[in-house]
Amino acid sequence: MVWREFRRKYIYELAFLYNPDSPDNWLIEPERAVHLWSPKENNFFEDGFPLPGLRGSLWCMRREFNDKQTTVFMDDLFLCPNCGAFHHSPYDYNSKPWFDRHNPRIDPIAMSAAIEERKHKKEFDIQRCRQRKYCTETVRYIREKLKREEKEAVLQARLESKSNPKPAKRFRETVNPFVTANGSPVEAKLPCSIEEFLVAQKLLPRSVVVEHNGEAVAPSEFSRRQLNAGDRLEIVKIVAGG
């Protein structure tokens, strides 16, 4: 049974291990940080938004004993699809009837009812921020930051190309200098990186999702993934609400 707390930059998980076959044997696990809650820190706009895991999933603790553990999240965590911020509704386990702070025992019937109530819910739900002004300002801040970083990257690439001029070509590097982008042939200076190709097409690398020959490519790989004649690209622009 897991609860989340927001502290500094991170969301911490507090886990309560409970065995219904042995109600007197319970344990509170050490806290662990699992998410950066702020959209200014979690890089969801660059790397993509996460998908919630299903609650109530079983996994094997010890194969030799065939023990199973069910993870049930006992609070409500939300992710804003607009700005990428996590927000939650606290669920105080110390105030629940199945747990007695002054007596190291629990009510197994009430405990089982609490688990049954929440075991099929997701790890988090998608829901817009209640503070719409904060949400809108955050999206504006992230967009401006990405534009600044993209301009700096383009400027740096130009400076490097001027300081390291390419030698004169004696032969054509490719017979057919075309890349198929979204089903259409596009002429390009090949070989080149995905980042160079996107910049040449006047696209911000961090504002698009790219598949190269049927394989999804992370934004961090754009500058290292090389394109050759005949390669296929699928390019989708990311559009955030606001």
Order of alpha helices (4+ residues) and beta strands (2+ residues): beta-beta-beta-beta-alpha-alpha-beta-beta-beta-beta-alpha-beta-alpha-beta-beta-beta-alpha-beta-beta-beta-beta
